[in-house]
């Protein structure tokens, strides 16, 4: 996997993601369940949610396994801080850690994990480990807010694939294969990136890029990506949350404060670590 390159084009591929909806939903939850001062963003990627939260005055810790994603996040932090200084008290700290084993020196008020990061935990032991570490890392009264693609959504991906993008700067061919028994999907992407600022990552890897040219002579680099996600029954997720200690658990659907239904594509969990747990 050419992950070091993928980190540098990630934002281009993800520019249509509903980040404002995530921020709005998270803040709605905080309004209802307690506003934090300290926040962990698990699976923060390049910081598309982490940085705005820090700019709003929160002390945020962005945790991701990829040091390349974190390097891009750090660059973005420096650029945005020069243009939009953080509100009083706001800060961001980037940490390379496995979300199943994450740890800080002191507990925080809230932990979030968005953009279906939890679906990348394809074994129940890792799912339970992440929930256990998160429970331990929260203060009493703290909130754990995360979303997951549902089983319905993964089956929809399998039925609708392949997906194609054909822009001047970046294109892809995206195919998917679903393991019905595990409800686990493998996404294979062949990404073609026009030689540009995103290929700054080329200078940081020794692996030669495969390239091709279009009819106008523009050079493109091919990056092959494979991503595997698993969808768990929402009841099983809640059961694992209760097993690690959460007792106050709420489920919502598709960025709205309403219960999930059979057609829900993205389910949200809001868990509160109540006093005495």
N, C-alpha and C positions, 0 to 999 in steps of 0.2 A: 504494500500500500504506500503510495506517495503522499503520506499524511502531512509532511512538512509543506508540500505545495498546496494541498487541499486547504490548509489553514488560511492561506493567503487569498484564496478565491471564495472562501466560505461566505463572506458577507455579500458578495455579488450574487451568489446562488440563493441566499436567504433574504434578499432585500424585500420580497413581497410577504414575508412572514408577519403575522399580526402582533408585533411587539407592543404597540400601544394598547391593544386589548389585554395582553398579559399584565401590563403595568396597571391598567385600570382595574382589572379583576383582583389583583393582589391587594391594591389599596382599598378596594371595597371590603375585602376580607379583614384587613387590618382595622378598618373602621368598626367592624362588627366584633372582632375577637381580640383587639388590643394592638395599639400602634407601637412598633418597635423602635429602638435606637440602634441596635446591632443586628445584622442580618448575614446569613451565609447563603450564597447562591451556588448550589451544587450542580456541577456540569455547566459551568458558566460560559464555556466556549470563548468567543471573542468579546464578551462583555456587553452584549446589546441590551441586556436588562440591568446588569450590575452597575454600569457607569451612570445611567440616569438615576438609579436609586441613590448612588453616592452623591450625585449632583444635587439631589433634593435635600441633603443634609444628614443622610444615614451613614453609619459606619459599616461598610460592607466588606465581606471576605469572599472573593471569587475563587472557587475551587474547581479545578479541572485536571484530568489525567494527562492532557496533551500540553507539553511545554511550548509547542509551536502556536497553539491557540492562545496560550497565555502571553506569548511574546507579542502577538498581534493586539491582544487586549491592552497590554501595557503601552504600546505605541498609540493606540486610540485614546487611552486615558490622558496621555501627555498632550496630544493634539487638542482634545476637547477641553481640557482644563485651561489651556491658554485662551480659548475662545469663550467658554462658559465656566468661570470659576465655580468650584463647589460651594454650596451653601454652608453656613457655619456648622461645624461638627461633621461635615461630610468627608469621607475618605474611602479609599478602596485598597485592599491588600490582596495580591494575587498569590495563590498557593497551589503547587502541583501535588495533588494527593488523589488517591483512589477513593471514590465516593463511598465504597463499602467499608473503608477504614479511616475516614476523615476524622480529624481531631484538632481542636484549638486549646489554648491554655486556660480558657474560661468559657462558660456557657453563654449562649446568645439568646436574643429575644425571639428571633424567627429564623426559620430555614425555608428556602424556596428551591424548587427544582422544576424547571419549565422546559418547554420545547420537547416533550416526550423523552427526556433523558432517562427516566426510570425504565422505559421499554428496552433500553440497551442491556438491562440486567436480565440475562436470559436463563438464569438458574435461580430457583427459589432461595437457595442459601445466600446468594448475593443480595437478593431483594431484602431478605430478613436482616442481613448484616447491615445494609444501609439504613433500614428503619431503626435498628438497635443503636447504631452510632448516632443517629439523629436524635433519638429520644434522650440519649445520654448527654448530647451536646446542647440541649435546650434548657433554659431557665424554667422554673415553675411558672405556669401561665403562658409559656411560649407557644408559638404556632409553627406547624409544619404544613406548607402549602405546596402541592405538586400536581402535575397533570400526567395523564397516560393516554396513548391511543388505545381505543377499545378493540375488542375482538371483531366487532362489526367493521371498524375502520380498516384493520389489516386485511380482512376478507375483501373489502371494497378495493383496496390497492391491487390485490391479486386479480380481481375481475376486470379492473380498468386498465391495467398495464398493457403495453408499454407506454411510457411518458416521454415526450420529446420537447426540447427547447432549442430554438434556432434563432439566436441573436447574433449580431455582428461580432461581439466581443467574447461571448461564451455560449456554447451549445452543449447539449448532452442527449444521450440515449439512455433511458432508465428502464430496466426490466426488473420484475419481481417474481419470486417463487415462494409459495406458501406451504409450510408443513402444517397440514390441517390438524393433526393429532396434538401437536404442541402449540398450535396457533402462533408459530414462529415464522417470520418472513425474512427472506434474504433479498436485499436490494443491490443490484449491480449497475453501476453507472460508468459509462464511458464519457468523460468530460473533455471537451475541446476548447482550449483557452487561447485567444489571440495574444500574441506577444505584446506585453503591456506591463503596467506596474505590478500586476498580480504575480508575474513571473520573477519578481525579485527573489522569490524562494529558490529559484534555480541556482543561484550563486551559493546557496547554503547546503546543497546536496551534491554528492559525488555521482549519483546515478544519472546517466544521460537520459534526457527526455526524448520520447518519440515525437516526431513532428511531421506535419504535412502542410501543403499550401493550397489556398483556394485559387479560383481562376484569375483573381487579381494579384496573385503573388503574395498575399498576406500569410504569415507563418503562424501555425497553430501548434500547440503542445497538447498531447493527449495524456490525461490522468485517469487511471482506472481506480474506482472505489467500490468497496463492498461493505454494506452496513447490514447488520442483523438485529432485528427487534423481536420481542415476544410480548404478546398481550395476555394478561392474566384475567380471569373472571374478577369482577369488581368485589364480589363477596370474598374471594380468596385474599385479595389485597387487604381488605378490611380486617380479615381474620389475622393476618400476619402483623398488622399494626397493633391489634389488641394483644397479641402474644408478647410483643416487646414492651407493652405497658400503656399505650394510648387507650383511653376509654371514651373520650369525647371526639367523635369522628363524624364529619359531615361530607356528603358527596354532592357534587354539582356537575352541570353539563354545559359544554361548549361556551365557556366564558359568561355564563349566566347563573344567577343564584336560584337555580331550579334543579330538581332531581334528575339524574340520568334516566333515559328510556332506551328501548331496544335499538333505536337509530342513532344514539349518541356517538359522535365521532371522537371527541376528546373529553374524558372525564377528569374532574378535579376533586382532589381530596383536601380537606382542611381539618387538621388534627390539632387539638389543644392539649398540652401537658398540664393537666389540672393539679392543683396543690395536693400533695400527699402521694402522687404517683411515683 
